[in-house]
Amino acid sequence: MEIVINGQTREARDGQSVLALLEELGLDPGRLALELDGRILKQKLWGETALHPGARLEIVHFVGGG
């Protein structure tokens, strides 16, 4: 199925969880915030939230420094 991540179309497995997608992308969930279909999705729900065709994800990486 097609989803949109940060404005770019990408293929994902039917029913794939948000957390599984992040792991597939090699992203560290501890350093991310994300929005699904225009709403902030709490990190504790990522493992149980399934993606759907046309889902729109915005992923923000936290960067430390000083």
Phi and psi restraints in degrees (range 20) as a CNS / XPLOR table:
assign (resid 1 and name C) (resid 2 and name N)
       (resid 2 and name CA) (resid 2 and name C) 1.0 -97.1 20.0 2
assign (resid 2 and name N) (resid 2 and name CA)
       (resid 2 and name C) (resid 3 and name N) 1.0 136.5 20.0 2
assign (resid 2 and name C) (resid 3 and name N)
       (resid 3 and name CA) (resid 3 and name C) 1.0 -130.5 20.0 2
assign (resid 3 and name N) (resid 3 and name CA)
       (resid 3 and name C) (resid 4 and name N) 1.0 171.6 20.0 2
assign (resid 3 and name C) (resid 4 and name N)
       (resid 4 and name CA) (resid 4 and name C) 1.0 -122.5 20.0 2
assign (resid 4 and name N) (resid 4 and name CA)
       (resid 4 and name C) (resid 5 and name N) 1.0 125.1 20.0 2
assign (resid 4 and name C) (resid 5 and name N)
       (resid 5 and name CA) (resid 5 and name C) 1.0 -118.8 20.0 2
assign (resid 5 and name N) (resid 5 and name CA)
       (resid 5 and name C) (resid 6 and name N) 1.0 118.1 20.0 2
assign (resid 5 and name C) (resid 6 and name N)
       (resid 6 and name CA) (resid 6 and name C) 1.0 48.7 20.0 2
assign (resid 6 and name N) (resid 6 and name CA)
       (resid 6 and name C) (resid 7 and name N) 1.0 42.5 20.0 2
assign (resid 6 and name C) (resid 7 and name N)
       (resid 7 and name CA) (resid 7 and name C) 1.0 86.3 20.0 2
assign (resid 7 and name N) (resid 7 and name CA)
       (resid 7 and name C) (resid 8 and name N) 1.0 -2.3 20.0 2
assign (resid 7 and name C) (resid 8 and name N)
       (resid 8 and name CA) (resid 8 and name C) 1.0 -114.8 20.0 2
assign (resid 8 and name N) (resid 8 and name CA)
       (resid 8 and name C) (resid 9 and name N) 1.0 133.9 20.0 2
assign (resid 8 and name C) (resid 9 and name N)
       (resid 9 and name CA) (resid 9 and name C) 1.0 -72.7 20.0 2
assign (resid 9 and name N) (resid 9 and name CA)
       (resid 9 and name C) (resid 10 and name N) 1.0 139.9 20.0 2
assign (resid 9 and name C) (resid 10 and name N)
       (resid 10 and name CA) (resid 10 and name C) 1.0 -147.8 20.0 2
assign (resid 10 and name N) (resid 10 and name CA)
       (resid 10 and name C) (resid 11 and name N) 1.0 151.7 20.0 2
assign (resid 10 and name C) (resid 11 and name N)
       (resid 11 and name CA) (resid 11 and name C) 1.0 -86.1 20.0 2
assign (resid 11 and name N) (resid 11 and name CA)
       (resid 11 and name C) (resid 12 and name N) 1.0 143.8 20.0 2
assign (resid 11 and name C) (resid 12 and name N)
       (resid 12 and name CA) (resid 12 and name C) 1.0 -141.4 20.0 2
assign (resid 12 and name N) (resid 12 and name CA)
       (resid 12 and name C) (resid 13 and name N) 1.0 159.0 20.0 2
assign (resid 12 and name C) (resid 13 and name N)
       (resid 13 and name CA) (resid 13 and name C) 1.0 -75.1 20.0 2
assign (resid 13 and name N) (resid 13 and name CA)
       (resid 13 and name C) (resid 14 and name N) 1.0 144.5 20.0 2
assign (resid 13 and name C) (resid 14 and name N)
       (resid 14 and name CA) (resid 14 and name C) 1.0 -56.8 20.0 2
assign (resid 14 and name N) (resid 14 and name CA)
       (resid 14 and name C) (resid 15 and name N) 1.0 130.5 20.0 2
assign (resid 14 and name C) (resid 15 and name N)
       (resid 15 and name CA) (resid 15 and name C) 1.0 73.8 20.0 2
assign (resid 15 and name N) (resid 15 and name CA)
       (resid 15 and name C) (resid 16 and name N) 1.0 6.5 20.0 2
assign (resid 15 and name C) (resid 16 and name N)
       (resid 16 and name CA) (resid 16 and name C) 1.0 -61.9 20.0 2
assign (resid 16 and name N) (resid 16 and name CA)
       (resid 16 and name C) (resid 17 and name N) 1.0 138.7 20.0 2
assign (resid 16 and name C) (resid 17 and name N)
       (resid 17 and name CA) (resid 17 and name C) 1.0 -78.2 20.0 2
assign (resid 17 and name N) (resid 17 and name CA)
       (resid 17 and name C) (resid 18 and name N) 1.0 158.3 20.0 2
assign (resid 17 and name C) (resid 18 and name N)
       (resid 18 and name CA) (resid 18 and name C) 1.0 -58.4 20.0 2
assign (resid 18 and name N) (resid 18 and name CA)
       (resid 18 and name C) (resid 19 and name N) 1.0 -44.3 20.0 2
assign (resid 18 and name C) (resid 19 and name N)
       (resid 19 and name CA) (resid 19 and name C) 1.0 -62.6 20.0 2
assign (resid 19 and name N) (resid 19 and name CA)
       (resid 19 and name C) (resid 20 and name N) 1.0 -42.5 20.0 2
assign (resid 19 and name C) (resid 20 and name N)
       (resid 20 and name CA) (resid 20 and name C) 1.0 -62.5 20.0 2
assign (resid 20 and name N) (resid 20 and name CA)
       (resid 20 and name C) (resid 21 and name N) 1.0 -38.5 20.0 2
assign (resid 20 and name C) (resid 21 and name N)
       (resid 21 and name CA) (resid 21 and name C) 1.0 -64.0 20.0 2
assign (resid 21 and name N) (resid 21 and name CA)
       (resid 21 and name C) (resid 22 and name N) 1.0 -44.7 20.0 2
assign (resid 21 and name C) (resid 22 and name N)
       (resid 22 and name CA) (resid 22 and name C) 1.0 -61.4 20.0 2
assign (resid 22 and name N) (resid 22 and name CA)
       (resid 22 and name C) (resid 23 and name N) 1.0 -41.3 20.0 2
assign (resid 22 and name C) (resid 23 and name N)
       (resid 23 and name CA) (resid 23 and name C) 1.0 -64.2 20.0 2
assign (resid 23 and name N) (resid 23 and name CA)
       (resid 23 and name C) (resid 24 and name N) 1.0 -41.8 20.0 2
assign (resid 23 and name C) (resid 24 and name N)
       (resid 24 and name CA) (resid 24 and name C) 1.0 -61.1 20.0 2
assign (resid 24 and name N) (resid 24 and name CA)
       (resid 24 and name C) (resid 25 and name N) 1.0 -35.2 20.0 2
assign (resid 24 and name C) (resid 25 and name N)
       (resid 25 and name CA) (resid 25 and name C) 1.0 -80.3 20.0 2
assign (resid 25 and name N) (resid 25 and name CA)
       (resid 25 and name C) (resid 26 and name N) 1.0 -6.5 20.0 2
assign (resid 25 and name C) (resid 26 and name N)
       (resid 26 and name CA) (resid 26 and name C) 1.0 75.1 20.0 2
assign (resid 26 and name N) (resid 26 and name CA)
       (resid 26 and name C) (resid 27 and name N) 1.0 26.7 20.0 2
assign (resid 26 and name C) (resid 27 and name N)
       (resid 27 and name CA) (resid 27 and name C) 1.0 -97.0 20.0 2
assign (resid 27 and name N) (resid 27 and name CA)
       (resid 27 and name C) (resid 28 and name N) 1.0 141.1 20.0 2
assign (resid 27 and name C) (resid 28 and name N)
       (resid 28 and name CA) (resid 28 and name C) 1.0 -82.8 20.0 2
assign (resid 28 and name N) (resid 28 and name CA)
       (resid 28 and name C) (resid 29 and name N) 1.0 108.9 20.0 2
assign (resid 28 and name C) (resid 29 and name N)
       (resid 29 and name CA) (resid 29 and name C) 1.0 -58.6 20.0 2
assign (resid 29 and name N) (resid 29 and name CA)
       (resid 29 and name C) (resid 30 and name N) 1.0 -25.3 20.0 2
assign (resid 29 and name C) (resid 30 and name N)
       (resid 30 and name CA) (resid 30 and name C) 1.0 -70.4 20.0 2
assign (resid 30 and name N) (resid 30 and name CA)
       (resid 30 and name C) (resid 31 and name N) 1.0 -12.5 20.0 2
assign (resid 30 and name C) (resid 31 and name N)
       (resid 31 and name CA) (resid 31 and name C) 1.0 -118.8 20.0 2
assign (resid 31 and name N) (resid 31 and name CA)
       (resid 31 and name C) (resid 32 and name N) 1.0 25.7 20.0 2
assign (resid 31 and name C) (resid 32 and name N)
       (resid 32 and name CA) (resid 32 and name C) 1.0 -128.3 20.0 2
assign (resid 32 and name N) (resid 32 and name CA)
       (resid 32 and name C) (resid 33 and name N) 1.0 155.9 20.0 2
assign (resid 32 and name C) (resid 33 and name N)
       (resid 33 and name CA) (resid 33 and name C) 1.0 -131.4 20.0 2
assign (resid 33 and name N) (resid 33 and name CA)
       (resid 33 and name C) (resid 34 and name N) 1.0 147.2 20.0 2
assign (resid 33 and name C) (resid 34 and name N)
       (resid 34 and name CA) (resid 34 and name C) 1.0 -146.5 20.0 2
assign (resid 34 and name N) (resid 34 and name CA)
       (resid 34 and name C) (resid 35 and name N) 1.0 156.5 20.0 2
assign (resid 34 and name C) (resid 35 and name N)
       (resid 35 and name CA) (resid 35 and name C) 1.0 -122.3 20.0 2
assign (resid 35 and name N) (resid 35 and name CA)
       (resid 35 and name C) (resid 36 and name N) 1.0 133.3 20.0 2
assign (resid 35 and name C) (resid 36 and name N)
       (resid 36 and name CA) (resid 36 and name C) 1.0 -118.4 20.0 2
assign (resid 36 and name N) (resid 36 and name CA)
       (resid 36 and name C) (resid 37 and name N) 1.0 119.8 20.0 2
assign (resid 36 and name C) (resid 37 and name N)
       (resid 37 and name CA) (resid 37 and name C) 1.0 52.4 20.0 2
assign (resid 37 and name N) (resid 37 and name CA)
       (resid 37 and name C) (resid 38 and name N) 1.0 41.9 20.0 2
assign (resid 37 and name C) (resid 38 and name N)
       (resid 38 and name CA) (resid 38 and name C) 1.0 84.9 20.0 2
assign (resid 38 and name N) (resid 38 and name CA)
       (resid 38 and name C) (resid 39 and name N) 1.0 4.0 20.0 2
assign (resid 38 and name C) (resid 39 and name N)
       (resid 39 and name CA) (resid 39 and name C) 1.0 -126.4 20.0 2
assign (resid 39 and name N) (resid 39 and name CA)
       (resid 39 and name C) (resid 40 and name N) 1.0 137.3 20.0 2
assign (resid 39 and name C) (resid 40 and name N)
       (resid 40 and name CA) (resid 40 and name C) 1.0 -64.2 20.0 2
assign (resid 40 and name N) (resid 40 and name CA)
       (resid 40 and name C) (resid 41 and name N) 1.0 133.0 20.0 2
assign (resid 40 and name C) (resid 41 and name N)
       (resid 41 and name CA) (resid 41 and name C) 1.0 -109.0 20.0 2
assign (resid 41 and name N) (resid 41 and name CA)
       (resid 41 and name C) (resid 42 and name N) 1.0 120.0 20.0 2
assign (resid 41 and name C) (resid 42 and name N)
       (resid 42 and name CA) (resid 42 and name C) 1.0 -64.9 20.0 2
assign (resid 42 and name N) (resid 42 and name CA)
       (resid 42 and name C) (resid 43 and name N) 1.0 141.7 20.0 2
assign (resid 42 and name C) (resid 43 and name N)
       (resid 43 and name CA) (resid 43 and name C) 1.0 -57.6 20.0 2
assign (resid 43 and name N) (resid 43 and name CA)
       (resid 43 and name C) (resid 44 and name N) 1.0 -35.1 20.0 2
assign (resid 43 and name C) (resid 44 and name N)
       (resid 44 and name CA) (resid 44 and name C) 1.0 -64.9 20.0 2
assign (resid 44 and name N) (resid 44 and name CA)
       (resid 44 and name C) (resid 45 and name N) 1.0 -15.2 20.0 2
assign (resid 44 and name C) (resid 45 and name N)
       (resid 45 and name CA) (resid 45 and name C) 1.0 -97.9 20.0 2
assign (resid 45 and name N) (resid 45 and name CA)
       (resid 45 and name C) (resid 46 and name N) 1.0 -5.8 20.0 2
assign (resid 45 and name C) (resid 46 and name N)
       (resid 46 and name CA) (resid 46 and name C) 1.0 -59.7 20.0 2
assign (resid 46 and name N) (resid 46 and name CA)
       (resid 46 and name C) (resid 47 and name N) 1.0 -38.8 20.0 2
assign (resid 46 and name C) (resid 47 and name N)
       (resid 47 and name CA) (resid 47 and name C) 1.0 -71.4 20.0 2
assign (resid 47 and name N) (resid 47 and name CA)
       (resid 47 and name C) (resid 48 and name N) 1.0 -24.6 20.0 2
assign (resid 47 and name C) (resid 48 and name N)
       (resid 48 and name CA) (resid 48 and name C) 1.0 -106.7 20.0 2
assign (resid 48 and name N) (resid 48 and name CA)
       (resid 48 and name C) (resid 49 and name N) 1.0 -0.2 20.0 2
assign (resid 48 and name C) (resid 49 and name N)
       (resid 49 and name CA) (resid 49 and name C) 1.0 -96.6 20.0 2
assign (resid 49 and name N) (resid 49 and name CA)
       (resid 49 and name C) (resid 50 and name N) 1.0 115.6 20.0 2
assign (resid 49 and name C) (resid 50 and name N)
       (resid 50 and name CA) (resid 50 and name C) 1.0 -87.8 20.0 2
assign (resid 50 and name N) (resid 50 and name CA)
       (resid 50 and name C) (resid 51 and name N) 1.0 140.9 20.0 2
assign (resid 50 and name C) (resid 51 and name N)
       (resid 51 and name CA) (resid 51 and name C) 1.0 -76.9 20.0 2
assign (resid 51 and name N) (resid 51 and name CA)
       (resid 51 and name C) (resid 52 and name N) 1.0 155.3 20.0 2
assign (resid 51 and name C) (resid 52 and name N)
       (resid 52 and name CA) (resid 52 and name C) 1.0 -131.2 20.0 2
assign (resid 52 and name N) (resid 52 and name CA)
       (resid 52 and name C) (resid 53 and name N) 1.0 158.8 20.0 2
assign (resid 52 and name C) (resid 53 and name N)
       (resid 53 and name CA) (resid 53 and name C) 1.0 -55.1 20.0 2
assign (resid 53 and name N) (resid 53 and name CA)
       (resid 53 and name C) (resid 54 and name N) 1.0 132.0 20.0 2
assign (resid 53 and name C) (resid 54 and name N)
       (resid 54 and name CA) (resid 54 and name C) 1.0 84.2 20.0 2
assign (resid 54 and name N) (resid 54 and name CA)
       (resid 54 and name C) (resid 55 and name N) 1.0 2.5 20.0 2
assign (resid 54 and name C) (resid 55 and name N)
       (resid 55 and name CA) (resid 55 and name C) 1.0 -56.5 20.0 2
assign (resid 55 and name N) (resid 55 and name CA)
       (resid 55 and name C) (resid 56 and name N) 1.0 142.5 20.0 2
assign (resid 55 and name C) (resid 56 and name N)
       (resid 56 and name CA) (resid 56 and name C) 1.0 -117.6 20.0 2
assign (resid 56 and name N) (resid 56 and name CA)
       (resid 56 and name C) (resid 57 and name N) 1.0 114.5 20.0 2
assign (resid 56 and name C) (resid 57 and name N)
       (resid 57 and name CA) (resid 57 and name C) 1.0 -109.0 20.0 2
assign (resid 57 and name N) (resid 57 and name CA)
       (resid 57 and name C) (resid 58 and name N) 1.0 136.8 20.0 2
assign (resid 57 and name C) (resid 58 and name N)
       (resid 58 and name CA) (resid 58 and name C) 1.0 -118.0 20.0 2
assign (resid 58 and name N) (resid 58 and name CA)
       (resid 58 and name C) (resid 59 and name N) 1.0 120.7 20.0 2
assign (resid 58 and name C) (resid 59 and name N)
       (resid 59 and name CA) (resid 59 and name C) 1.0 -114.1 20.0 2
assign (resid 59 and name N) (resid 59 and name CA)
       (resid 59 and name C) (resid 60 and name N) 1.0 129.1 20.0 2
assign (resid 59 and name C) (resid 60 and name N)
       (resid 60 and name CA) (resid 60 and name C) 1.0 -118.1 20.0 2
assign (resid 60 and name N) (resid 60 and name CA)
       (resid 60 and name C) (resid 61 and name N) 1.0 129.5 20.0 2
assign (resid 60 and name C) (resid 61 and name N)
       (resid 61 and name CA) (resid 61 and name C) 1.0 -95.5 20.0 2
assign (resid 61 and name N) (resid 61 and name CA)
       (resid 61 and name C) (resid 62 and name N) 1.0 132.4 20.0 2
assign (resid 61 and name C) (resid 62 and name N)
       (resid 62 and name CA) (resid 62 and name C) 1.0 -86.4 20.0 2
assign (resid 62 and name N) (resid 62 and name CA)
       (resid 62 and name C) (resid 63 and name N) 1.0 133.4 20.0 2
assign (resid 62 and name C) (resid 63 and name N)
       (resid 63 and name CA) (resid 63 and name C) 1.0 -122.2 20.0 2
assign (resid 63 and name N) (resid 63 and name CA)
       (resid 63 and name C) (resid 64 and name N) 1.0 127.8 20.0 2
assign (resid 63 and name C) (resid 64 and name N)
       (resid 64 and name CA) (resid 64 and name C) 1.0 -95.2 20.0 2
assign (resid 64 and name N) (resid 64 and name CA)
       (resid 64 and name C) (resid 65 and name N) 1.0 162.2 20.0 2
assign (resid 64 and name C) (resid 65 and name N)
       (resid 65 and name CA) (resid 65 and name C) 1.0 171.9 20.0 2
assign (resid 65 and name N) (resid 65 and name CA)
       (resid 65 and name C) (resid 66 and name N) 1.0 177.0 20.0 2
